[in-house]
Amino acid sequence: QTWVIDRAITQANVVLGNLGPPRKNPDFFPIAVMNYILGGGGFSSRLLTEVRAKRGFAYSVSSAFDFKKFSGSFSVSFQTKNDSAREAISIVLEEMKKIQTEPVTDKELEGARKYLTGSFPLRLDTQAKLAGFLAQVEFYDLGYDYADTYTSRIMAVTKEDIQRVAKKYLNPDNHTLVVVGNLKEAGFKE
């Protein structure tokens, strides 16, 4: 589905995505690594490289899985000039397909693993964060060993795991797209 809202603004605001898995899904760790490489890893992500660094279409572009108790969502969001919206959307969809069909590089996999394991202790560095973390572990029934096994489970993710979860949880051919902008300039209306 495509939803468009016409506004007299200079940049199109774009969000596209699909339903995602629940938090307790056994694919959580491969999904986390895959998403970091695709668009969750800031300046090292494929989406930021392709949309911002190579083409200058957006200042920021990111992807995220929003995990919930029973189901969640996957989304990519960015702002771009109205006249580059269609091309930027095409690039995002191409990158989603690419991560489904081509193995990630050793460098990408290593970078994602290092970041996700290295930043994990920062989620527990205050009493408030620790309490929130333990509440989530209990709420989502993640197991009492979750903190102890987090690093090894991230490090166990393979290139094949990444392709498998990308194929399963990304839907570049069947997604919902929302565009808010000057629709005539963005090429969404005559």
Secondary structure, DSSP 8 states (H G I E B T S, - for coil): -EEEEE---SEEEEEEEEEE--TT-TTHHHHHHHHIIIIISGGGSHHIIIIIITT---S-EEEEEE--SS-EEEEEEEEEEGGGHHHHHHHHHHHHHHHHHS---HHHHHHHHHHHHHHGGGGGSSHHHHHHHHHHHHHTT--TTHHHHHHHHHHT--HHHHHHHHHHH--TTS-EEEEEE-HHHHTS--
